[in-house]
């Protein structure tokens, strides 16, 4: 089967691709086709969401930290280079037990230094998390990124940092490029921010908040807040390092001022990265197993065992009841069912789920196809591209039928 290539890259609470756009040729791609039902086990690299957060916290901590099994990708490389530019020492430490690359040893700077520049590429975590760190450095830090990154919204977080005492110049753009004029400290305190376009606006303030003179109290003022689990992830990362951080009301979070403890930890596997592999069991039939699936996690990918059965799959875990990880298996031996899903907390899973919906609508020859509607994902219009429009275009390009909704997509 020859099909066009669909970009299903994702980036945590503000799903983007893996950084810079890939320049693909126009030749058709011979997609792999299963000749028999699958029976596969797939190991995953480290979580991108957790790697980015732990890099920032390690750079702001009171002593060196080691991250085992971190994700090595374009976006995490941009994060590492941004923190190095501000004076953080980050060294690669070989770890033969990790098939996906070396561990990272992060040594905080005695004093963060500006008078530098940060390249954001298309990495939302870099452009939303690092400005607060730069405000704690001495000297100006110039931020810029890829051409499309200049179109991505930044005004809410820039205005919030200004309200907390930061000096930022952007010529009124509310977007890249901009310069943070760090003074070595930031007042902090209570701040209102409309984070309806990205929960990264909140996480970026919370991650550095313990280093602000007054801590930070963030109040969301907009409508529906996307990807709340990622804010919970941020709070959990802070608490693991001894920071007093909490959700104090709906749409309100507080981080008390104080030290951020060093921590040696192992990054969880990237559960959202499991989505296309687990979905393959539904597309081709058979079973796919993911080892080391955490029993307790704040990652959005934890929802996959609940979501995939809506399409007709079976999902189950195996492991000792007291173990911190189990193996997760998804299997499917029947035609895909159409679904009606509302998933505002799981926008980063939307490309894979919409892909399954397209297969369900097409049918298999055994039975007629069934339509699907997936809503609650309107915020993914504002990422590295309008992802709803992109999904509609790619499905129709493959001969399917899809319609963009205000808050989602219908596939027939």
C-alpha positions as CSV (number, residue, x, y, z in Angstrom):
1,X,0.0,0.0,0.0
2,X,1.3,3.4,-0.9
3,X,0.2,6.3,1.3
4,X,1.2,9.8,2.0
5,X,3.2,10.6,5.2
6,X,1.2,12.0,8.0
7,X,3.1,14.0,10.7
8,X,1.8,12.6,14.1
9,X,4.6,14.1,16.2
10,X,3.5,15.3,19.7
11,X,4.7,17.4,22.4
12,X,3.2,17.1,25.8
13,X,0.5,19.6,26.8
14,X,1.2,21.7,23.7
15,X,1.6,18.9,21.2
16,X,4.2,19.8,18.6
17,X,6.4,17.7,16.6
18,X,9.9,16.7,17.4
19,X,11.3,20.2,16.8
20,X,12.3,21.4,13.4
21,X,10.0,20.4,10.5
22,X,11.1,17.4,8.4
23,X,11.7,18.2,4.8
24,X,10.2,15.2,3.0
25,X,10.3,14.5,-0.7
26,X,7.1,14.1,-2.7
27,X,7.6,10.4,-3.4
28,X,5.0,8.0,-2.0
29,X,6.0,6.0,1.0
30,X,5.6,2.3,1.0
31,X,3.9,1.8,4.4
32,X,4.7,-1.4,6.3
33,X,1.9,-3.9,6.0
34,X,1.3,-6.8,8.5
35,X,1.1,-10.2,6.8
36,X,-0.2,-11.8,9.9
37,X,-1.6,-10.7,13.3
38,X,0.9,-8.9,15.4
39,X,2.6,-10.3,18.4
40,X,5.1,-7.7,19.5
41,X,6.8,-6.2,22.5
42,X,8.0,-2.6,22.2
43,X,10.3,-0.7,24.7
44,X,9.8,3.1,24.9
45,X,12.3,5.9,25.4
46,X,11.9,8.3,28.3
47,X,9.0,10.7,28.7
48,X,9.5,14.0,26.9
49,X,7.2,15.8,29.3
50,X,9.1,14.6,32.3
51,X,12.5,15.1,30.8
52,X,11.9,18.7,30.0
53,X,10.5,19.5,33.5
54,X,13.3,17.6,35.3
55,X,15.9,19.4,33.3
56,X,14.6,22.8,34.4
57,X,14.2,21.8,38.0
58,X,17.7,20.2,38.1
59,X,19.1,23.5,36.7
60,X,17.4,25.5,39.5
61,X,18.2,23.0,42.3
62,X,20.7,23.4,45.1
63,X,23.1,20.6,44.1
64,X,23.8,18.3,41.1
65,X,21.2,15.8,39.9
66,X,21.3,12.8,37.6
67,X,18.5,11.9,35.2
68,X,18.6,8.3,34.1
69,X,16.9,7.2,30.9
70,X,16.0,10.7,29.7
71,X,14.6,11.3,26.3
72,X,17.1,12.3,23.7
73,X,15.3,14.2,20.9
74,X,15.5,17.5,19.1
75,X,13.3,19.3,21.6
76,X,15.2,18.0,24.7
77,X,18.5,18.9,23.0
78,X,17.2,22.4,22.5
79,X,16.3,22.5,26.3
80,X,19.7,21.3,27.2
81,X,21.4,23.9,25.1
82,X,19.2,26.6,26.5
83,X,20.1,25.8,30.1
84,X,23.7,25.5,29.2
85,X,23.6,29.0,27.6
86,X,22.4,30.3,31.0
87,X,25.4,28.7,32.8
88,X,24.1,25.2,33.7
89,X,26.6,22.4,33.3
90,X,25.0,19.3,31.7
91,X,27.1,16.2,31.0
92,X,26.3,13.0,29.3
93,X,27.0,9.9,31.4
94,X,27.2,6.5,29.6
95,X,24.6,4.0,30.8
96,X,24.8,0.6,29.1
97,X,21.5,-0.4,30.6
98,X,19.6,2.3,28.7
99,X,19.3,1.5,25.0
100,X,18.1,5.0,24.1
101,X,21.2,7.0,25.1
102,X,23.3,8.3,28.0
103,X,22.1,9.6,31.3
104,X,22.4,13.3,32.1
105,X,24.3,14.9,35.0
106,X,23.1,18.4,35.7
107,X,25.2,20.7,37.8
108,X,23.4,24.0,38.6
109,X,25.3,27.3,38.1
110,X,26.3,29.2,41.2
111,X,24.8,32.2,39.5
112,X,22.7,32.0,36.3
113,X,24.2,34.3,33.6
114,X,22.4,36.0,30.7
115,X,24.1,38.0,27.9
116,X,23.3,35.0,25.7
117,X,20.7,33.7,23.3
118,X,18.3,30.7,23.3
119,X,17.2,28.9,20.1
120,X,13.7,27.5,20.6
121,X,13.2,25.7,17.3
122,X,9.6,24.6,17.5
123,X,9.9,23.4,21.1
124,X,7.0,24.8,23.1
125,X,8.6,23.7,26.4
126,X,11.7,25.8,25.6
127,X,9.8,28.9,24.6
128,X,7.4,28.7,27.6
129,X,9.6,27.2,30.4
130,X,12.9,28.9,29.9
131,X,11.9,32.6,30.0
132,X,11.2,32.4,33.7
133,X,14.6,30.8,34.3
134,X,16.2,33.6,32.2
135,X,14.5,36.2,34.4
136,X,16.6,34.8,37.3
137,X,19.8,35.2,35.4
138,X,22.1,38.3,35.3
139,X,21.9,39.9,31.9
140,X,19.8,39.8,28.7
141,X,18.7,36.6,27.1
142,X,17.4,36.8,23.5
143,X,14.9,34.1,22.5
144,X,14.0,33.2,18.9
145,X,12.9,30.1,17.0
146,X,11.8,28.6,13.7
147,X,9.6,30.7,11.4
148,X,6.4,29.0,12.5
149,X,7.3,29.3,16.2
150,X,7.1,33.1,15.7
151,X,3.3,32.6,15.1
152,X,2.8,30.6,18.3
153,X,1.1,32.5,21.2
154,X,3.5,33.8,24.0
155,X,1.7,36.9,25.2
156,X,0.0,35.3,28.2
157,X,3.3,34.0,29.7
158,X,5.3,37.1,28.8
159,X,2.6,39.4,30.4
160,X,2.5,37.2,33.5
161,X,6.3,37.4,33.9
162,X,6.1,41.2,33.5
163,X,3.5,41.3,36.3
164,X,5.8,39.3,38.5
165,X,8.6,41.8,38.0
166,X,10.4,40.7,34.8
167,X,11.7,43.2,32.2
168,X,10.9,41.8,28.7
169,X,11.1,43.5,25.4
170,X,9.2,42.1,22.4
171,X,8.1,45.3,20.5
172,X,4.5,44.4,21.4
173,X,4.5,41.2,19.4
174,X,3.5,38.8,22.2
175,X,5.5,36.2,20.4
176,X,9.1,35.3,19.4
177,X,11.5,36.9,19.1
178,X,11.8,38.6,22.5
179,X,14.5,39.4,25.1
180,X,14.3,38.8,28.8
181,X,16.5,41.3,30.7
182,X,17.4,39.3,33.8
183,X,18.4,40.9,37.1
184,X,19.4,37.8,39.1
185,X,16.1,37.6,40.9
186,X,12.3,38.0,40.4
187,X,9.8,39.3,42.9
188,X,7.0,36.8,42.1
189,X,3.6,36.8,43.9
190,X,0.1,36.5,42.6
191,X,-0.5,36.7,38.9
192,X,-3.4,36.1,36.5
193,X,-2.9,34.3,33.2
194,X,-5.2,33.1,30.5
195,X,-3.9,29.6,29.8
196,X,-6.8,28.4,27.6
197,X,-4.4,28.0,24.6
198,X,-1.7,26.1,26.5
199,X,-1.2,24.7,30.0
200,X,2.5,25.3,29.4
201,X,1.8,29.0,30.4
202,X,1.0,27.7,33.9
203,X,3.7,25.1,34.2
204,X,6.4,27.5,33.0
205,X,5.6,29.8,36.0
206,X,5.3,27.0,38.5
207,X,8.6,25.4,37.6
208,X,10.6,28.4,38.5
209,X,8.3,29.8,41.1
210,X,10.2,28.4,44.2
211,X,13.1,30.6,43.1
212,X,11.0,33.8,43.1
213,X,11.4,36.0,46.1
214,X,7.7,35.6,47.0
215,X,7.0,32.3,45.3
216,X,4.1,32.3,42.8
217,X,0.3,32.1,43.0
218,X,-1.1,31.5,39.5
219,X,-4.7,32.2,38.7
220,X,-6.1,31.0,35.4
221,X,-8.6,33.6,34.0
222,X,-9.7,32.1,30.7
223,X,-12.2,29.5,29.6
224,X,-11.5,25.8,29.5
225,X,-8.0,24.9,30.5
226,X,-6.4,22.1,28.3
227,X,-4.2,19.3,29.5
228,X,-4.7,19.7,33.2
229,X,-2.8,16.4,33.9
230,X,0.4,18.2,32.7
231,X,0.0,20.8,35.4
232,X,-0.5,18.0,38.0
233,X,2.7,16.5,36.6
234,X,4.5,19.8,37.2
235,X,3.3,19.9,40.8
236,X,4.3,16.3,41.4
237,X,7.8,17.0,40.0
238,X,8.1,20.0,42.3
239,X,6.9,18.2,45.4
240,X,9.4,15.3,44.7
241,X,12.2,17.9,45.1
242,X,10.9,19.2,48.4
243,X,9.0,22.2,47.1
244,X,5.7,23.3,48.7
245,X,3.5,23.2,45.7
246,X,-0.3,22.7,45.5
247,X,-3.5,23.3,43.6
248,X,-5.5,25.5,46.0
249,X,-8.7,25.8,44.0
250,X,-10.0,25.1,40.5
251,X,-7.7,27.1,38.2
252,X,-5.4,28.2,41.0
253,X,-2.0,27.0,42.0
254,X,0.6,28.1,44.5
255,X,4.4,27.4,44.9
256,X,6.1,28.6,48.0
257,X,9.5,30.2,47.9
258,X,12.4,28.0,49.0
259,X,15.1,25.7,47.8
260,X,14.7,23.1,45.1
261,X,16.4,19.9,46.2
262,X,18.7,17.9,44.0
263,X,17.3,14.5,43.0
264,X,18.7,11.5,41.1
265,X,15.8,9.8,39.3
266,X,14.8,7.6,36.4
267,X,12.6,9.1,33.8
268,X,9.4,7.1,33.1
269,X,8.9,5.7,29.6
270,X,7.0,8.1,27.3
271,X,3.4,6.7,27.5
272,X,2.1,8.9,24.7
273,X,4.8,7.6,22.5
274,X,3.2,4.2,23.0
275,X,0.1,5.3,21.2
276,X,1.0,4.4,17.6
277,X,2.5,1.0,18.6
278,X,-0.6,0.1,20.7
279,X,-2.8,1.3,17.9
280,X,-1.1,-1.1,15.5
281,X,-2.7,-4.0,17.3
282,X,-6.1,-2.5,16.3
283,X,-5.0,-1.6,12.8
284,X,-3.5,-5.0,11.9
285,X,-5.0,-7.3,14.6
286,X,-3.0,-9.2,17.2
287,X,-1.3,-7.9,20.3
288,X,1.3,-5.4,21.3
289,X,2.9,-5.3,24.8
290,X,4.7,-2.3,26.4
291,X,6.9,-3.3,29.4
292,X,7.6,-1.0,32.4
293,X,4.2,0.7,32.2
294,X,4.0,2.7,35.5
295,X,1.2,1.9,37.8
296,X,1.0,5.5,39.1
297,X,1.8,8.4,36.8
298,X,0.7,11.8,35.8
299,X,1.4,11.2,32.1
300,X,-1.6,11.7,29.7
301,X,-0.7,8.4,28.0
302,X,-2.0,6.6,31.0
303,X,-5.4,7.0,29.4
304,X,-4.6,4.7,26.5
305,X,-5.8,1.5,28.2
306,X,-9.2,3.3,28.8
307,X,-9.5,4.9,25.3
308,X,-8.5,2.1,23.0
309,X,-11.2,-0.3,24.1
310,X,-13.7,2.2,22.8
311,X,-12.5,1.1,19.3
312,X,-13.0,-2.6,20.2
313,X,-9.6,-3.5,21.7
314,X,-8.9,-5.3,25.0
315,X,-6.3,-3.9,27.3
316,X,-4.8,-5.6,30.4
317,X,-1.8,-5.3,32.6
318,X,0.4,-8.1,34.2
319,X,2.7,-7.8,37.1
320,X,3.0,-8.1,40.9
321,X,0.4,-6.0,42.7
322,X,3.1,-4.2,44.7
323,X,5.3,-3.5,41.7
324,X,5.8,0.1,40.5
325,X,5.5,-1.0,36.9
326,X,3.6,-3.6,35.0
327,X,3.5,-4.7,31.4
328,X,0.5,-3.4,29.3
329,X,-0.9,-5.5,26.5
330,X,-3.5,-4.3,23.9
331,X,-5.0,-6.8,21.6
332,X,-7.7,-6.8,19.0
333,X,-9.2,-9.5,16.9
334,X,-12.2,-7.8,15.4
335,X,-13.2,-4.9,13.2
336,X,-12.7,-1.4,14.6
337,X,-15.7,0.3,16.0
338,X,-16.6,4.0,15.5
339,X,-16.4,6.1,18.7
340,X,-17.7,9.3,20.2
341,X,-15.0,10.7,22.5
342,X,-14.5,13.9,24.4
343,X,-10.9,14.2,25.4
344,X,-9.8,17.7,26.5
345,X,-7.2,16.2,28.8
346,X,-5.6,14.1,26.0
347,X,-5.1,16.3,23.0
348,X,-1.6,14.9,22.4
349,X,-3.2,11.5,21.7
350,X,-5.6,12.9,19.1
351,X,-3.6,12.1,16.0
352,X,-3.4,8.4,16.7
353,X,-7.0,8.2,17.8
354,X,-8.2,10.1,14.7
355,X,-6.1,7.7,12.6
356,X,-7.9,4.8,14.2
357,X,-11.2,6.6,13.6
358,X,-10.3,6.8,9.9
359,X,-9.7,3.1,9.7
360,X,-13.0,2.4,11.6
361,X,-14.9,4.6,9.1
362,X,-13.3,2.8,6.1
363,X,-14.3,-0.6,7.3
364,X,-12.5,-3.9,6.6
365,X,-14.6,-5.7,4.1
366,X,-16.1,-7.8,6.9
367,X,-18.5,-5.1,7.9
368,X,-19.5,-1.6,7.0
369,X,-17.4,1.2,8.4
370,X,-18.6,3.3,11.4
371,X,-18.2,7.1,11.8
372,X,-16.5,8.7,14.7
373,X,-16.5,12.1,16.4
374,X,-13.7,13.2,18.7
375,X,-14.1,16.5,20.6
376,X,-12.4,18.5,23.3
377,X,-9.3,19.0,21.2
378,X,-9.9,22.5,19.8
379,X,-6.7,23.7,21.5
380,X,-4.5,21.6,19.1
381,X,-5.2,24.2,16.4
382,X,-2.6,26.4,18.0
383,X,0.4,24.2,18.0
384,X,3.2,23.8,15.5
385,X,0.5,23.8,12.9
386,X,-3.3,23.7,12.9
387,X,-3.5,20.0,13.8
388,X,-7.2,19.6,13.2
389,X,-6.9,21.1,9.7
390,X,-3.8,18.9,9.0
391,X,-5.7,15.7,10.1
392,X,-8.6,16.5,7.9
393,X,-6.4,17.2,4.9
394,X,-4.4,14.0,5.4
395,X,-7.4,11.8,5.8
396,X,-9.1,13.3,2.7
397,X,-5.8,12.9,0.8
398,X,-5.9,9.2,1.6
399,X,-9.5,9.0,0.2
400,X,-11.3,9.3,3.5
401,X,-13.9,11.8,4.6
402,X,-13.4,14.1,7.6
403,X,-14.9,17.4,8.8
404,X,-13.3,19.9,11.2
405,X,-15.5,21.0,14.1
406,X,-15.1,24.0,16.3
407,X,-13.8,21.7,19.0
408,X,-12.8,18.5,17.2
409,X,-13.2,16.4,14.2
410,X,-15.7,14.0,12.6
411,X,-14.6,11.1,10.4
412,X,-17.0,9.3,8.2
